[in-house]
Amino acid sequence: MASRFRTKDGGEVRVGDQVWARVRQESDNNPWLITRHPLDRTHVVLKEIGGTEERVHHPDDLALYYYANRQPASGG
């Protein structure tokens, strides 16, 4: 599946790419890896890199919530 998904900032991503999202707190940035859903081809699974959380999303959700290639803000 070579599906391409668009993110909120207009970037284009695919399964295997990383996206960034603000989660829980306004200042909390987390990287997520886009993976295939094992049973449902119409949804993707985002796995938190360095964590244990997983989220199932419809690809359109990526355009609403996630940012491509976004790095956490530096502390300066």
N, C-alpha and C positions, 0 to 999 in steps of 0.2 A: 504494500500500500504506500504509494508515494503522495498521499494527500498532503496538501499544504493548508496551513491554518493562519489566519491573520490575527495579530495581537492588537491591543488597544492603541499602541503607539504607531500602528500601521506596518509593523514588521511582519515578515512572513516566516513561519516556522513549520517544522515537520516532526514526526515521531523521531525521538532521539535527540532533539534539540533541548536546550535549557531556556527557561523563561524565569522572570523575576516577578514577585508579587508582594504587595503590602498585606500582611496578615495580622489580624487581631489588634495591633496597635499601629497608630499612624507612622511611627518611626521604625517599625520592624520590617525589614526586607528579607525575603527568603528566596533562594533559588529552587526551582522545581524542574524535574526532568519529565518530558512528555513521553509516555509509553503507550503501547497499544492496550486496549481493554481485552482481556483474555476471552471474553464471551460475547461482547457486543461491539460490532464493527462501527456502530454509529457514535460511539463515545470513546474518549481517551482517558487515561489515568495519569494524573500528575503525582510524582513521587518527590517528597521533600528531600533535597540533597543534604546529607549530614543529619537527617532526622528520620522519624518513623512514620510520619503522616502521609497518607495517600488520599487523593480526591478524585472522584469520577466526574467528568465534565463532558457536556456536549461541546464539540469544537467551536460553536458560536460563542461559548462562554469565554474563550481565550481572548476574543476581541473586546469583551466587556471588562475583564478584570486583570489580565496579565500583560506584562511588558516584555518585549524581546531584548536580549542583550543588555539588560539594565544591571549595573553594578551597584552595590550598596554605597550610600554617600560616605565619603571620607570624613573623618572627624576634624575637619579644619575650616 
